Amino acid sequence: SGALRDAVFLWQVCWRMTVHFAKSEERPPMSKIEYFHAEGGASNPAPLSPAVRAGDFVYVSGQVPTLADGSVAAHDVETQTAQVMRNIEEALKLAGCELSDICKTTVWLHDARDFARFNKAYSAFFEQGKFPARSTTEARLMINILVEIEAVAYKPV
């Protein structure tokens, strides 16, 4: 019948196109992993890189509210959140990214009762309505800090 013949013809055309595109499609080379450290090399005593690029994604290690001299920022969640975000921004710059490239963050708060104050300080670093996906949990943190944040950014190479 005409309908069967048309269906077979359409199937053959689709099959040929699939085979053609599968053979001719250029595949990008495997991405290497790049490790970024602040000026002067890997001076961080912890065995980690502040930022790592894998393909189009940049992973920023958990940042804490330390100042350039190694001391911890003032002991309130707003000040510490702002310092953490500045530290994330510096780590992103190492890989050629900025805060607006962040697509996901994970947040650890020392005290869940700080959540509203944290949100206010955190949101100031992003354009309204363009916030990254985020997970937030309460956790006992490694040093005397109130907040730690890690981030994932997306920026095609």
C-alpha positions as CSV (number, residue, x, y, z in Angstrom):
1,S,0.0,0.0,0.0
2,G,1.0,3.6,-0.5
3,A,1.0,4.4,3.3
4,L,3.4,1.4,4.0
5,R,5.7,2.4,1.1
6,D,5.8,6.0,2.5
7,A,6.6,4.8,6.0
8,V,9.4,2.6,4.7
9,F,10.8,5.5,2.7
10,L,10.7,7.9,5.6
11,W,12.4,5.3,7.8
12,Q,15.2,4.8,5.2
13,V,15.7,8.6,5.0
14,C,15.9,8.9,8.8
15,W,18.3,5.9,9.0
16,R,20.6,7.4,6.3
17,M,20.6,10.8,8.1
18,T,21.4,9.1,11.4
19,V,24.3,7.1,9.9
20,H,25.6,10.1,8.0
21,F,25.6,12.4,11.1
22,A,27.1,9.8,13.3
23,K,30.0,9.3,10.9
24,S,30.6,13.0,10.2
25,E,29.9,14.5,13.6
26,E,33.1,16.0,15.0
27,R,33.7,14.9,18.6
28,P,35.6,17.4,20.8
29,P,38.8,16.1,22.2
30,M,38.8,14.8,25.8
31,S,39.2,17.7,28.2
32,K,42.1,17.8,30.5
33,I,41.7,18.8,34.1
34,E,43.4,22.1,35.1
35,Y,44.3,22.9,38.7
36,F,44.5,26.5,39.7
37,H,46.4,28.1,42.7
38,A,46.9,31.6,43.8
39,E,49.9,33.6,42.8
40,G,53.1,31.9,44.0
41,G,51.9,28.4,43.5
42,A,50.2,25.9,45.9
43,S,51.0,27.7,49.2
44,N,47.8,26.4,50.9
45,P,48.8,24.0,53.6
46,A,45.7,21.9,52.9
47,P,45.9,19.3,50.1
48,L,43.4,21.0,47.8
49,S,43.2,23.4,44.9
50,P,41.1,26.5,45.2
51,A,39.7,25.9,41.7
52,V,39.7,23.0,39.2
53,R,38.5,23.2,35.6
54,A,37.1,20.0,34.1
55,G,35.8,20.8,30.6
56,D,33.3,23.7,30.8
57,F,32.9,23.4,34.6
58,V,34.9,25.0,37.3
59,Y,34.8,23.6,40.8
60,V,35.7,25.8,43.7
61,S,36.7,24.1,46.9
62,G,34.8,25.0,50.0
63,Q,35.7,28.5,51.0
64,V,35.8,29.8,54.5
65,P,35.8,33.4,55.8
66,T,39.6,33.8,56.1
67,L,41.3,37.1,55.3
68,A,44.5,37.5,53.3
69,D,46.5,37.3,56.5
70,G,44.9,33.9,57.4
71,S,42.8,35.3,60.2
72,V,39.1,34.6,60.4
73,A,36.6,37.5,59.6
74,A,34.5,39.0,62.4
75,H,32.3,36.4,64.1
76,D,28.9,37.3,62.6
77,V,27.3,35.4,59.7
78,E,26.8,38.5,57.5
79,T,30.4,39.5,57.6
80,Q,31.6,35.9,57.2
81,T,29.3,35.2,54.3
82,A,30.6,38.3,52.5
83,Q,34.2,37.3,53.0
84,V,33.4,33.7,51.8
85,M,31.9,35.2,48.7
86,R,34.9,37.4,48.0
87,N,37.1,34.3,48.5
88,I,35.0,32.4,46.0
89,E,35.3,35.3,43.6
90,E,39.1,35.2,43.8
91,A,39.2,31.4,43.3
92,L,36.9,31.8,40.2
93,K,39.2,34.5,38.8
94,L,42.0,32.0,38.8
95,A,40.1,30.0,36.2
96,G,38.8,33.0,34.2
97,C,35.3,33.0,35.8
98,E,33.2,35.3,37.8
99,L,30.3,35.0,40.3
100,S,27.7,35.2,37.5
101,D,29.1,32.0,36.1
102,I,28.1,30.0,39.2
103,C,25.4,27.4,38.6
104,K,25.4,25.6,41.9
105,T,26.6,26.2,45.5
106,T,26.6,24.0,48.6
107,V,26.5,25.8,51.9
108,W,27.3,24.7,55.4
109,L,26.0,26.9,58.3
110,H,27.2,26.4,61.8
111,D,23.8,27.4,63.1
112,A,20.5,27.0,61.1
113,R,19.1,30.0,63.1
114,D,21.5,32.2,61.0
115,F,19.7,31.1,57.7
116,A,17.7,34.4,57.1
117,R,20.7,36.6,57.8
118,F,22.9,34.4,55.7
119,N,20.4,34.6,52.8
120,K,20.4,38.4,52.9
121,A,24.2,38.6,52.7
122,Y,24.5,35.8,50.1
123,S,21.8,37.2,47.8
124,A,23.7,40.6,47.6
125,F,26.3,38.9,45.4
126,F,24.0,37.8,42.6
127,E,21.7,39.5,40.2
128,Q,18.0,39.4,41.4
129,G,16.3,36.3,39.9
130,K,19.6,34.7,38.7
131,F,20.6,32.8,41.8
132,P,22.5,29.5,41.5
133,A,20.9,26.2,42.5
134,R,21.9,25.7,46.1
135,S,21.9,23.2,48.9
136,T,22.2,24.4,52.5
137,T,22.7,22.4,55.6
138,E,23.7,22.9,59.2
139,A,27.1,21.4,60.2
140,R,29.8,21.6,62.8
141,L,32.6,23.2,60.9
142,M,36.3,22.5,61.1
143,I,37.5,25.8,62.6
144,N,35.7,28.6,64.5
145,I,33.6,29.8,61.6
146,L,29.9,30.2,60.8
147,V,29.7,29.5,57.1
148,E,31.5,27.5,54.4
149,I,30.5,27.6,50.7
150,E,31.7,25.6,47.7
151,A,30.6,26.5,44.1
152,V,30.4,25.1,40.7
153,A,30.6,27.5,37.7
154,Y,29.9,26.9,34.1
155,K,32.0,28.7,31.5
156,P,32.7,27.1,28.1
157,V,36.3,27.0,27.1
